[in-house]
Amino acid sequence: MTIVTAPRSPAIASTLRRLYFVRFAFAIAWALVMFTIAGHLNPLVVALLVLYPLFDVGAAVVDARASRATGSPTLLYVNVAVSLLAAVGLAVAGTSGIPAVLRVWGAWAVVAGLVQLIVAVNRRGMGGQWPMIVSGGISVLAGGSFIAAAATDNPVLTNAIGYAIPGAVFFLLSAIRLGRAAGAN
């Protein structure tokens, strides 16, 4: 969920590679914890829901700093703002119930997915971005499905939580593919 022009430096590819490995590990750990406690909306579940976009904020900041030399990281800063708004929105929605949480989560997934898609398309010249392109597109579609699920008779959080696992896999695939651009094997 980042945007700048295609990095030309192996150092940037290396930084992104490390960042993507961290994002993979975080998303898997987060999903495992959430699956064990997300049966009911409670303060711990809301806190973990808020944590996910806050982690995205941190990742976008790291990405923006690493990518600054290759172009304007404007879309990364857009992603920071969107994810901060999502975190606040999730905290508020958590007091209103699962449908409200799914609407906020879905809106965030749509916008953040679009940002990720545009950034990855701009970076495709560096390699390792096809998983990010696919992930951004899937995020947009998944976000729409979360918004639609909020209107069902018995909405559940597990679909939104399951969103983290494919995202994690795409970060892992991109990190592995970035190995060539970073000069790593």
JOFEN-V751779 format. One record per residue. N is the residue number from 1. RES is the residue in one small letter. PSI is psi in radians with two decimals (none if undefined). NEAR is the number of other ideal C-beta (glycine too) atoms within 12 Angstrom. Layout:
N RES PSI NEAR
N RES PSI NEAR
//
This chain:
1 m 1.13 50
2 t 2.77 52
3 i 2.18 36
4 v 3.13 37
5 t 2.95 27
6 a 2.12 25
7 p 2.47 36
8 r -0.01 18
9 s 2.32 22
10 p -0.48 21
11 a -0.67 23
12 i -0.77 36
13 a -0.68 34
14 s -0.75 24
15 t -0.79 31
16 l -0.67 45
17 r -0.84 36
18 r -0.75 25
19 l -0.75 36
20 y -0.64 43
21 f -0.72 27
22 v -0.74 24
23 r -0.67 38
24 f -0.92 31
25 a -0.77 21
26 f -0.84 29
27 a -0.69 33
28 i -0.83 24
29 a -0.78 21
30 w -0.82 34
31 a -0.73 30
32 l -0.77 19
33 v -0.81 21
34 m -0.69 36
35 f -0.51 23
36 t -0.36 15
37 i -0.02 22
38 a 0.34 30
39 g -0.59 15
40 h 2.57 16
41 l 1.99 28
42 n 3.03 19
43 p -0.63 14
44 l -0.74 18
45 v -0.77 32
46 v -0.74 32
47 a -0.73 21
48 l -0.62 35
49 l -0.70 43
50 v -0.64 33
51 l -0.63 27
52 y -0.92 41
53 p -0.47 37
54 l -0.65 26
55 f -0.68 34
56 d -0.65 43
57 v -0.88 31
58 g -0.74 25
59 a -0.71 37
60 a -0.62 38
61 v -0.80 25
62 v -0.78 27
63 d -0.79 42
64 a -0.75 34
65 r -0.74 23
66 a -0.57 32
67 s -0.08 36
68 r -0.65 23
69 a -0.29 17
70 t -0.06 30
71 g -3.04 25
72 s 2.14 17
73 p 0.56 30
74 t -0.82 22
75 l -0.50 33
76 l -0.67 40
77 y -0.57 26
78 v -0.76 27
79 n -0.68 40
80 v -0.85 32
81 a -0.78 25
82 v -0.76 33
83 s -0.61 39
84 l -0.77 25
85 l -0.68 25
86 a -0.73 40
87 a -0.80 31
88 v -0.79 21
89 g -0.70 28
90 l -0.66 39
91 a -0.75 26
92 v -0.80 19
93 a -0.54 33
94 g -0.37 32
95 t -0.17 18
96 s -0.26 18
97 g 3.02 22
98 i -0.73 36
99 p -0.74 26
100 a -0.71 27
101 v -0.78 41
102 l -0.63 39
103 r -0.80 31
104 v -0.81 40
105 w -0.75 48
106 g -0.78 37
107 a -0.73 31
108 w -0.76 43
109 a -0.68 44
110 v -0.92 31
111 v -0.81 32
112 a -0.61 47
113 g -0.71 39
114 l -0.76 30
115 v -0.83 40
116 q -0.75 47
117 l -0.83 35
118 i -0.76 30
119 v -0.81 42
120 a -0.69 42
121 v -0.76 25
122 n -0.48 29
123 r 0.01 41
124 r -0.41 25
125 g -0.36 20
126 m -0.24 37
127 g 2.80 29
128 g 0.22 36
129 q -0.21 37
130 w -0.69 23
131 p -0.58 32
132 m -0.60 43
133 i -0.84 27
134 v -0.77 26
135 s -0.74 41
136 g -0.76 40
137 g -0.75 26
138 i -0.66 29
139 s -0.73 39
140 v -0.82 29
141 l -0.75 22
142 a -0.72 34
143 g -0.76 36
144 g -0.66 26
145 s -0.57 26
146 f -0.71 40
147 i -0.76 28
148 a -0.68 18
149 a -0.46 28
150 a -0.42 29
151 a -0.02 17
152 t 2.94 15
153 d -0.65 9
154 n 1.28 14
155 p 2.54 25
156 v 2.74 25
157 l -0.28 39
158 t -0.58 25
159 n -0.76 32
160 a -0.65 44
161 i -0.71 34
162 g -0.34 28
163 y -0.55 39
164 a -0.56 40
165 i -0.90 27
166 p -0.66 28
167 g -0.73 41
168 a -0.77 31
169 v -0.72 25
170 f -0.66 36
171 f -0.72 43
172 l -0.83 28
173 l -0.74 26
174 s -0.71 42
175 a -0.75 33
176 i -0.78 23
177 r -0.51 29
178 l -0.19 37
179 g -0.68 24
180 r -0.78 18
181 a -0.50 30
182 a -0.12 29
183 g 0.21 15
184 a 2.84 21
185 n none 8
//
